[in-house]
Amino acid sequence: MDGVKLIKTLNKLGGENGIGLFDVVENRLVGMKSRGVYETPGGTILYHAHEVLETICLDKETQHYKAGLAQKYADIVYNGQWYTPLREAMDAFVDKTQETVTGDVKLKLYKGNIINAGVTSPYTLYSEDFASFGEDDVYNQKDSAGFINLFGLPIKVKALLDAERNK
């Protein structure tokens, strides 16, 4: 269905289930607080579904970086800085991250809650065969000892130096 019909349908379904009502106190650009009450059932459902899809289509670092970038993007838009080189560059980053974000998401709507009920994508990075940590050709459990030692090395060095300084 086209975008307008999709939003109208989701607004109706979401509204009937108490989805997308936000009562927030915001920080205005000029520094004062203001209260806003927003109702966006269709947008809330679409945004949630998209985030669920990204969990299986984006790698960890891209997903985390995009989440942090979203806050700055929101600030730029909220502050009326749409026509800026930074916003355009951020759009290019997001466009690139979305090239493989496609698939099907099932959600249950109930009493203001959106409950994940399934997600699939031809570009999923999840494989039950590889995620088991069992015997396979992808994950060797013996590798974990070296990884843990390397990952914890900065913490160990700091503790040793702190102990030396506190003698």
Backbone as ProteinMPNN parsed JSONL, in Angstrom:
{"seq_chain_A": "MDGVKLIKTLNKLGGENGIGLFDVVENRLVGMKSRGVYETPGGTILYHAHEVLETICLDKETQHYKAGLAQKYADIVYNGQWYTPLREAMDAFVDKTQETVTGDVKLKLYKGNIINAGVTSPYTLYSEDFASFGEDDVYNQKDSAGFINLFGLPIKVKALLDAERNK", "coords_chain_A": {"N_chain_A": [[0.85, -1.191, 0.0], [0.369, 2.331, -0.493], [2.303, 5.081, 0.958], [0.684, 7.039, 2.326], [-1.755, 5.708, 2.758], [-0.79, 3.601, 4.293], [0.144, 4.91, 6.658], [-2.315, 6.007, 7.557], [-3.751, 3.645, 8.051], [-2.126, 2.438, 10.03], [-2.272, 4.473, 11.953], [-4.939, 4.239, 12.717], [-5.061, 1.552, 13.731], [-3.027, 1.699, 15.7], [-3.956, 3.824, 17.28], [-6.319, 2.725, 18.302], [-5.228, 0.957, 20.05], [-3.843, 2.382, 21.916], [-1.272, 3.281, 21.256], [1.623, 5.306, 20.781], [1.319, 7.793, 22.14], [2.697, 10.597, 23.54], [3.828, 12.396, 26.271], [5.768, 14.894, 27.055], [8.448, 16.774, 28.581], [10.337, 19.205, 27.163], [13.554, 20.468, 26.09], [13.9, 23.573, 24.95], [15.366, 25.394, 22.189], [16.155, 27.939, 23.036], [16.671, 27.542, 25.671], [14.727, 27.315, 27.684], [12.312, 25.19, 29.329], [9.685, 23.271, 27.892], [6.417, 21.922, 27.632], [5.077, 19.224, 25.86], [2.511, 17.476, 24.191], [2.18, 14.748, 22.257], [0.781, 12.862, 19.592], [1.222, 10.095, 17.777], [0.514, 7.473, 16.45], [0.844, 5.82, 14.081], [3.409, 6.564, 13.147], [4.961, 5.822, 15.363], [4.64, 3.036, 15.392], [5.741, 2.337, 12.877], [8.378, 3.286, 13.214], [9.253, 1.664, 15.329], [9.047, -0.893, 14.146], [10.959, -0.607, 12.137], [13.315, -0.269, 13.628], [13.453, -2.812, 14.82], [13.896, -4.382, 12.565], [16.402, -3.389, 11.831], [17.96, -4.526, 13.844], [18.601, -7.082, 12.985], [19.767, -6.67, 10.542], [21.857, -4.832, 10.55], [25.285, -4.502, 11.497], [26.855, -4.636, 14.762], [28.535, -2.325, 15.457], [27.806, -0.398, 13.51], [25.068, -0.149, 14.043], [25.123, 0.845, 16.696], [26.544, 3.263, 16.343], [24.825, 4.619, 14.618], [22.616, 4.95, 16.288], [23.607, 6.794, 18.175], [24.108, 8.926, 16.469], [21.551, 9.583, 15.763], [20.493, 11.131, 17.851], [21.907, 13.568, 17.625], [21.075, 14.269, 15.067], [18.347, 14.636, 15.518], [18.482, 16.879, 17.2], [19.526, 18.806, 15.414], [17.444, 19.008, 13.503], [15.293, 19.758, 15.191], [16.216, 22.21, 16.009], [15.943, 23.722, 13.755], [17.847, 23.534, 11.722], [17.908, 22.4, 9.144], [18.819, 22.796, 6.472], [21.728, 22.285, 6.202], [25.218, 21.501, 5.767], [26.072, 19.479, 7.514], [23.716, 18.065, 8.202], [23.086, 17.036, 5.685], [25.303, 15.376, 5.23], [24.936, 13.546, 7.293], [22.577, 12.383, 6.423], [23.566, 11.026, 4.161], [25.154, 9.077, 5.39], [23.178, 7.632, 6.817], [21.564, 6.793, 4.657], [23.35, 5.008, 3.408], [23.601, 3.051, 5.418], [21.109, 1.918, 5.288], [20.813, 0.377, 3.029], [20.574, -2.427, 3.034], [18.525, -2.886, 4.77], [15.752, -4.374, 4.956], [12.754, -6.314, 4.863], [10.491, -8.424, 6.732], [8.398, -7.64, 9.429], [6.735, -8.624, 12.329], [4.358, -7.48, 14.581], [2.741, -7.149, 17.752], [0.089, -5.31, 19.011], [-0.907, -3.922, 22.006], [-2.659, -2.52, 24.587], [-1.141, -0.048, 24.682], [1.371, -1.036, 24.282], [3.995, -2.273, 22.192], [4.74, -5.26, 20.91], [7.276, -7.405, 19.956], [6.945, -9.855, 17.476], [8.146, -11.344, 15.558], [10.681, -11.407, 13.007], [12.137, -11.17, 9.809], [14.59, -11.242, 7.193], [16.067, -10.994, 3.964], [18.647, -10.154, 4.144], [19.62, -10.727, 6.628], [21.848, -10.784, 9.411], [21.906, -12.617, 11.279], [22.242, -15.974, 12.213], [20.994, -18.971, 13.176], [22.467, -21.29, 13.204], [25.096, -20.377, 13.553], [24.985, -18.907, 15.864], [24.836, -20.447, 18.093], [27.045, -21.068, 19.635], [28.011, -23.552, 19.707], [29.594, -26.548, 18.485], [31.091, -25.808, 15.485], [32.216, -24.601, 12.263], [32.675, -21.905, 12.402], [32.859, -20.627, 14.908], [35.23, -21.02, 17.343], [35.492, -22.251, 20.452], [37.796, -22.213, 21.988], [39.101, -19.916, 21.259], [38.105, -17.925, 22.854], [39.48, -17.548, 25.282], [41.893, -16.133, 24.678], [40.747, -13.834, 23.57], [39.33, -12.767, 25.756], [41.459, -12.184, 27.481], [42.862, -10.208, 25.974], [40.845, -8.279, 25.62], [40.364, -7.515, 28.24], [42.782, -6.421, 28.949], [43.466, -3.527, 29.092], [42.091, -2.821, 31.456], [43.284, -4.467, 33.33], [45.955, -3.51, 33.245], [45.554, -0.875, 34.173], [44.665, -1.437, 36.795], [46.97, -2.655, 37.854], [48.825, -0.528, 37.686], [47.511, 1.364, 39.324], [47.658, 0.003, 41.773], [50.417, 0.004, 42.14], [50.904, 2.748, 42.418], [49.607, 3.244, 44.793], [51.112, 2.152, 46.81]], "CA_chain_A": [[0.0, 0.0, 0.0], [1.179, 3.547, -0.554], [2.676, 5.636, 2.255], [-0.428, 7.725, 3.001], [-2.696, 4.684, 3.224], [-0.117, 2.865, 5.362], [0.092, 5.726, 7.883], [-3.715, 6.075, 8.002], [-4.101, 2.332, 8.611], [-1.402, 2.277, 11.293], [-2.838, 5.429, 12.911], [-6.188, 3.666, 13.226], [-4.72, 0.392, 14.57], [-2.273, 2.149, 16.865], [-4.836, 4.626, 18.124], [-7.24, 1.812, 19.002], [-4.468, 0.194, 21.044], [-3.132, 3.289, 22.814], [0.134, 3.377, 20.859], [2.132, 6.55, 20.217], [0.968, 9.009, 22.873], [3.874, 11.046, 24.281], [3.696, 13.599, 27.083], [7.165, 15.126, 27.397], [8.987, 18.099, 28.843], [11.446, 19.33, 26.229], [14.485, 21.583, 26.201], [13.824, 24.426, 23.765], [16.633, 25.947, 21.71], [16.503, 29.127, 23.819], [17.065, 27.146, 27.015], [13.651, 27.044, 28.63], [11.592, 23.928, 29.206], [8.295, 23.37, 27.456], [5.726, 20.636, 27.685], [4.374, 18.902, 24.633], [1.79, 16.206, 24.131], [2.171, 14.341, 20.858], [0.123, 11.587, 19.303], [1.673, 9.617, 16.48], [0.478, 6.009, 16.485], [1.422, 5.218, 12.887], [4.85, 6.807, 13.156], [5.559, 5.025, 16.432], [4.666, 1.637, 14.946], [6.729, 2.222, 11.793], [9.71, 3.476, 13.777], [9.56, 0.453, 16.096], [9.272, -1.984, 13.197], [12.227, -0.36, 11.456], [14.384, -0.58, 14.588], [13.514, -4.272, 14.951], [14.53, -4.865, 11.339], [17.821, -3.044, 11.892], [18.686, -5.408, 14.769], [19.13, -8.257, 12.287], [20.393, -6.284, 9.264], [23.048, -3.996, 10.755], [26.269, -5.008, 12.442], [26.842, -3.981, 16.077], [29.134, -0.992, 15.472], [26.98, 0.499, 12.7], [23.825, 0.075, 14.779], [25.406, 1.718, 17.837], [26.911, 4.587, 15.863], [23.605, 5.222, 14.081], [21.784, 5.345, 17.432], [24.166, 8.035, 18.699], [23.923, 9.948, 15.449], [20.125, 9.946, 15.752], [20.272, 12.217, 18.813], [22.416, 14.8, 17.018], [20.183, 14.559, 13.945], [17.121, 15.192, 16.107], [18.792, 18.245, 17.657], [19.657, 19.668, 14.231], [16.104, 19.236, 12.945], [14.519, 20.487, 16.194], [16.728, 23.584, 16.062], [15.7, 24.384, 12.48], [19.07, 23.559, 10.923], [17.718, 21.379, 8.118], [19.63, 23.069, 5.283], [23.124, 22.413, 6.604], [26.071, 20.423, 5.265], [26.117, 18.379, 8.473], [22.509, 17.244, 8.043], [23.211, 16.321, 4.415], [26.29, 14.314, 5.431], [24.292, 12.533, 8.125], [21.652, 11.667, 5.534], [24.345, 10.106, 3.332], [25.512, 7.958, 6.262], [21.975, 6.829, 7.065], [21.203, 6.139, 3.388], [24.254, 3.868, 3.215], [23.281, 1.992, 6.386], [19.791, 1.356, 5.032], [20.794, -0.35, 1.764], [20.165, -3.825, 3.223], [17.491, -2.971, 5.805], [14.469, -4.703, 4.343], [12.261, -7.594, 5.347], [9.158, -8.48, 7.315], [8.345, -7.529, 10.887], [5.411, -8.857, 12.91], [4.217, -6.831, 15.876], [1.452, -7.22, 18.424], [-0.24, -4.053, 19.676], [-1.805, -4.242, 23.118], [-2.666, -1.614, 25.728], [-0.033, 0.888, 24.654], [2.642, -1.739, 24.09], [4.328, -2.887, 20.911], [5.44, -6.494, 21.26], [7.887, -8.045, 18.799], [6.401, -11.198, 17.265], [8.901, -12.014, 14.508], [11.37, -10.562, 12.029], [12.938, -11.892, 8.825], [15.154, -10.41, 6.137], [17.033, -11.694, 3.12], [19.966, -9.634, 4.491], [19.866, -10.924, 8.054], [23.184, -11.135, 9.867], [21.697, -13.636, 12.308], [22.102, -17.362, 11.787], [20.862, -19.852, 14.337], [23.569, -22.254, 13.137], [26.332, -19.778, 14.037], [24.758, -18.223, 17.139], [24.657, -21.412, 19.175], [28.311, -21.251, 20.343], [28.294, -24.985, 19.722], [30.652, -26.976, 17.576], [30.893, -25.499, 14.076], [33.434, -24.114, 11.615], [32.735, -20.456, 12.493], [33.236, -20.186, 16.254], [36.027, -21.97, 18.101], [35.392, -21.826, 21.854], [39.149, -22.006, 22.53], [39.505, -18.539, 20.959], [37.574, -17.004, 23.86], [40.473, -17.24, 26.321], [42.743, -15.049, 24.181], [39.92, -12.636, 23.417], [39.047, -12.227, 27.092], [42.705, -11.585, 27.979], [43.125, -8.968, 25.24], [39.776, -7.32, 25.884], [40.515, -7.05, 29.616], [44.131, -5.927, 29.19], [43.527, -2.149, 29.613], [41.597, -2.798, 32.836], [44.327, -5.111, 34.136], [47.087, -2.583, 33.323], [45.158, 0.215, 35.066], [44.656, -1.953, 38.168], [48.369, -2.846, 38.271], [49.416, 0.806, 37.897], [46.89, 1.936, 40.521], [48.217, -0.69, 42.94], [51.781, 0.483, 42.288], [50.853, 4.128, 42.915], [49.043, 3.269, 46.153], [51.999, 1.458, 47.765]], "C_chain_A": [[0.88, 1.235, 0.0], [1.367, 4.123, 0.849], [1.536, 6.272, 3.025], [-1.41, 6.7, 3.565], [-2.088, 3.879, 4.381], [-0.197, 3.634, 6.676], [-1.332, 5.811, 8.418], [-4.139, 4.766, 8.658], [-3.42, 2.127, 9.96], [-1.884, 3.26, 12.355], [-4.102, 4.863, 13.538], [-5.896, 2.501, 14.172], [-4.011, 0.816, 15.85], [-3.129, 2.945, 17.825], [-5.797, 3.771, 18.929], [-6.546, 1.031, 20.115], [-3.612, 1.08, 21.953], [-1.654, 3.439, 22.509], [0.444, 4.814, 20.422], [1.706, 7.83, 20.888], [2.166, 9.382, 23.747], [3.579, 12.359, 24.978], [5.097, 13.877, 27.616], [7.428, 16.579, 27.762], [10.276, 18.182, 28.031], [12.325, 20.524, 26.571], [14.436, 22.376, 24.897], [15.2, 24.97, 23.413], [17.09, 27.121, 22.572], [16.789, 28.816, 25.283], [15.938, 26.867, 27.987], [13.006, 25.684, 28.342], [10.192, 24.207, 28.669], [7.699, 21.969, 27.461], [4.984, 20.442, 26.377], [3.681, 17.564, 24.754], [1.627, 15.881, 22.651], [1.455, 13.011, 20.711], [0.489, 11.186, 17.889], [1.696, 8.093, 16.445], [1.148, 5.354, 15.281], [2.928, 5.369, 12.837], [5.569, 5.966, 14.195], [5.678, 3.566, 16.016], [5.717, 1.446, 13.852], [8.148, 2.333, 12.33], [10.142, 2.224, 14.543], [9.881, -0.706, 15.153], [10.62, -1.836, 12.502], [13.411, -0.674, 12.375], [14.558, -2.082, 14.772], [14.231, -4.861, 13.738], [16.027, -4.568, 11.346], [18.599, -3.973, 12.824], [19.238, -6.64, 14.07], [19.888, -7.899, 11.009], [21.652, -5.443, 9.412], [23.992, -4.666, 11.749], [26.263, -4.141, 13.704], [27.356, -2.542, 16.035], [28.313, 0.014, 14.665], [25.696, 0.846, 13.439], [24.044, 1.027, 15.951], [25.743, 3.136, 17.396], [25.678, 5.32, 15.34], [22.698, 5.702, 15.215], [22.29, 6.65, 18.045], [23.969, 9.202, 17.749], [22.478, 10.451, 15.434], [19.833, 11.105, 16.705], [20.727, 13.555, 18.245], [21.519, 15.226, 15.854], [18.896, 15.205, 14.461], [17.339, 16.619, 16.581], [18.862, 19.214, 16.478], [18.283, 20.005, 13.661], [15.274, 20.087, 13.903], [14.919, 21.963, 16.225], [16.618, 24.321, 14.724], [16.912, 24.457, 11.57], [19.044, 22.49, 9.822], [18.671, 21.574, 6.947], [21.083, 23.318, 5.655], [23.933, 21.266, 5.989], [26.124, 19.222, 6.21], [24.903, 17.473, 8.325], [22.579, 16.439, 6.747], [24.2, 15.158, 4.53], [25.707, 13.186, 6.278], [23.305, 11.712, 7.295], [22.391, 10.647, 4.679], [24.752, 8.873, 4.139], [24.307, 7.041, 6.463], [21.547, 6.103, 5.791], [22.058, 4.905, 3.157], [23.899, 2.722, 4.158], [21.98, 1.279, 6.05], [19.719, 0.509, 3.759], [20.323, -1.798, 1.899], [19.09, -3.986, 4.302], [16.141, -3.131, 5.122], [14.035, -6.067, 4.863], [10.86, -7.474, 5.894], [9.25, -8.459, 8.831], [6.91, -7.775, 11.318], [5.4, -8.257, 14.302], [2.827, -7.087, 16.431], [1.255, -5.903, 19.168], [-1.237, -4.353, 20.781], [-1.605, -3.247, 24.252], [-1.44, -0.708, 25.793], [1.327, 0.267, 24.423], [2.778, -2.252, 22.665], [5.221, -4.08, 21.234], [5.977, -7.132, 19.982], [7.372, -9.477, 18.682], [7.092, -11.921, 16.116], [9.52, -11.027, 13.549], [12.204, -11.455, 11.111], [13.458, -10.899, 7.79], [16.073, -11.262, 5.266], [18.471, -11.262, 3.421], [20.299, -9.81, 5.969], [21.322, -11.282, 8.323], [23.116, -12.197, 10.964], [21.564, -15.005, 11.653], [22.055, -18.231, 13.024], [22.007, -20.865, 14.376], [24.851, -21.698, 13.739], [26.183, -19.173, 15.425], [24.691, -19.173, 18.324], [25.877, -21.522, 20.078], [28.634, -22.725, 20.522], [29.435, -25.298, 18.78], [30.259, -26.638, 16.144], [32.209, -24.969, 13.515], [33.616, -22.598, 11.747], [33.298, -19.997, 13.834], [33.994, -21.301, 16.968], [36.058, -21.475, 19.547], [36.758, -21.583, 22.488], [39.648, -20.587, 22.275], [39.089, -17.566, 22.066], [38.611, -16.631, 24.923], [41.373, -16.085, 25.888], [41.985, -13.748, 24.047], [39.681, -11.983, 24.769], [40.293, -11.557, 27.659], [43.003, -10.261, 27.291], [42.094, -7.89, 25.558], [39.919, -6.71, 27.277], [41.859, -6.425, 29.922], [44.186, -4.485, 29.693], [43.08, -2.047, 31.076], [42.649, -3.384, 33.776], [45.515, -4.163, 34.327], [46.756, -1.433, 34.267], [45.196, -0.243, 36.523], [46.08, -2.136, 38.692], [49.046, -1.504, 38.56], [48.842, 1.496, 39.116], [47.464, 1.319, 41.782], [49.64, -0.222, 43.212], [51.81, 1.879, 42.891], [50.38, 4.202, 44.362], [49.897, 2.528, 47.177], [52.519, 2.402, 48.806]], "O_chain_A": [[2.025, 1.18, 0.451], [0.695, 3.721, 1.798], [1.419, 6.079, 4.235], [-1.842, 6.811, 4.713], [-2.787, 3.52, 5.329], [-0.569, 3.064, 7.702], [-1.535, 5.696, 9.627], [-4.804, 4.77, 9.693], [-4.056, 1.694, 10.922], [-1.905, 2.922, 13.539], [-4.315, 4.99, 14.744], [-6.418, 2.46, 15.286], [-4.346, 0.358, 16.942], [-3.044, 2.767, 19.04], [-6.061, 4.053, 20.098], [-7.202, 0.507, 21.015], [-2.753, 0.578, 22.678], [-0.86, 3.698, 23.414], [-0.378, 5.458, 19.77], [1.73, 8.882, 20.249], [2.6, 8.594, 24.587], [3.133, 13.32, 24.351], [5.569, 13.185, 28.519], [6.729, 17.488, 27.315], [11.18, 17.359, 28.179], [11.899, 21.46, 27.248], [14.885, 21.893, 23.858], [16.095, 24.999, 24.257], [18.287, 27.281, 22.812], [17.113, 29.717, 26.057], [16.165, 26.24, 29.022], [13.145, 25.123, 27.255], [9.596, 25.245, 28.956], [8.404, 20.971, 27.311], [4.352, 21.36, 25.855], [4.212, 16.63, 25.355], [1.017, 16.638, 21.896], [1.515, 12.151, 21.59], [0.114, 11.852, 16.923], [2.767, 7.487, 16.413], [1.94, 4.426, 15.447], [3.644, 4.418, 12.523], [6.66, 5.456, 13.942], [6.703, 2.93, 16.261], [6.497, 0.495, 13.901], [9.023, 1.559, 11.943], [11.282, 1.779, 14.41], [10.87, -1.414, 15.344], [11.336, -2.817, 12.303], [14.394, -1.276, 11.943], [15.684, -2.571, 14.869], [15.079, -5.742, 13.881], [16.829, -5.397, 10.917], [19.792, -4.187, 12.611], [20.244, -7.195, 14.512], [20.582, -8.748, 10.451], [22.441, -5.356, 8.471], [23.561, -5.307, 12.707], [25.72, -3.036, 13.699], [26.685, -1.634, 16.524], [28.143, 1.156, 15.091], [25.283, 2.006, 13.46], [23.231, 1.924, 16.175], [25.282, 4.103, 18.003], [25.511, 6.513, 15.595], [22.077, 6.759, 15.1], [21.491, 7.519, 18.397], [23.697, 10.326, 18.173], [22.225, 11.616, 15.125], [19.011, 11.967, 16.395], [20.023, 14.558, 18.365], [21.241, 16.413, 15.684], [18.421, 16.195, 13.905], [16.478, 17.477, 16.387], [18.316, 20.315, 16.542], [17.998, 21.167, 13.369], [14.62, 21.038, 13.474], [14.087, 22.845, 16.436], [17.145, 25.424, 14.58], [16.998, 25.353, 10.73], [20.024, 21.777, 9.603], [19.27, 20.607, 6.476], [21.609, 24.413, 5.455], [23.394, 20.191, 5.723], [26.21, 18.08, 5.76], [25.038, 16.249, 8.321], [22.171, 15.278, 6.72], [23.958, 14.079, 3.989], [25.956, 12.011, 6.011], [23.214, 10.494, 7.45], [21.909, 9.53, 4.488], [24.7, 7.752, 3.632], [24.406, 5.825, 6.3], [21.202, 4.923, 5.841], [21.543, 3.863, 2.75], [23.896, 1.56, 3.754], [21.77, 0.146, 6.484], [18.656, -0.025, 3.444], [19.731, -2.339, 0.966], [18.781, -5.108, 4.701], [15.482, -2.155, 4.763], [14.872, -6.88, 5.259], [10.128, -6.541, 5.564], [10.063, -9.159, 9.435], [5.977, -7.208, 10.749], [6.307, -8.488, 15.101], [1.86, -7.225, 15.682], [2.153, -5.44, 19.871], [-2.281, -4.96, 20.54], [-0.513, -3.143, 24.812], [-0.782, -0.613, 26.83], [2.333, 0.975, 24.375], [1.794, -2.617, 22.022], [6.32, -3.922, 21.765], [5.224, -7.371, 19.038], [7.361, -10.223, 19.661], [6.664, -13.011, 15.736], [8.973, -9.952, 13.3], [12.886, -12.372, 11.568], [12.849, -9.858, 7.543], [16.772, -12.143, 5.766], [19.415, -11.931, 2.999], [21.167, -9.116, 6.499], [21.947, -12.002, 7.544], [24.14, -12.618, 11.503], [20.855, -15.164, 10.659], [22.984, -18.221, 13.832], [22.463, -21.251, 15.452], [25.614, -22.434, 14.364], [27.188, -18.95, 16.099], [24.504, -18.727, 19.456], [25.758, -22.026, 21.194], [29.432, -23.099, 21.382], [30.153, -24.402, 18.335], [29.238, -27.108, 15.642], [33.207, -24.902, 14.232], [34.607, -22.057, 11.257], [34.121, -19.083, 13.887], [33.463, -22.392, 17.171], [36.592, -20.402, 19.829], [36.858, -20.813, 23.443], [40.523, -20.102, 22.992], [39.675, -16.49, 22.191], [38.61, -15.5, 25.41], [41.59, -15.152, 26.662], [42.506, -12.681, 24.37], [39.818, -10.767, 24.903], [40.202, -10.483, 28.253], [43.36, -9.288, 27.956], [42.442, -6.724, 25.743], [39.63, -5.53, 27.475], [42.074, -5.942, 31.035], [44.905, -4.227, 30.659], [43.641, -1.265, 31.843], [42.876, -2.87, 34.871], [46.026, -4.024, 35.439], [47.595, -1.051, 35.082], [45.699, 0.475, 37.387], [46.364, -1.81, 39.845], [49.754, -1.362, 39.557], [49.573, 2.14, 39.869], [47.729, 2.024, 42.755], [50.035, -0.065, 44.367], [52.629, 2.171, 43.762], [50.729, 5.141, 45.078], [49.448, 2.3, 48.301], [53.276, 1.994, 49.687]]}, "name": "protein", "num_of_chains": 1, "seq": "MDGVKLIKTLNKLGGENGIGLFDVVENRLVGMKSRGVYETPGGTILYHAHEVLETICLDKETQHYKAGLAQKYADIVYNGQWYTPLREAMDAFVDKTQETVTGDVKLKLYKGNIINAGVTSPYTLYSEDFASFGEDDVYNQKDSAGFINLFGLPIKVKALLDAERNK"}
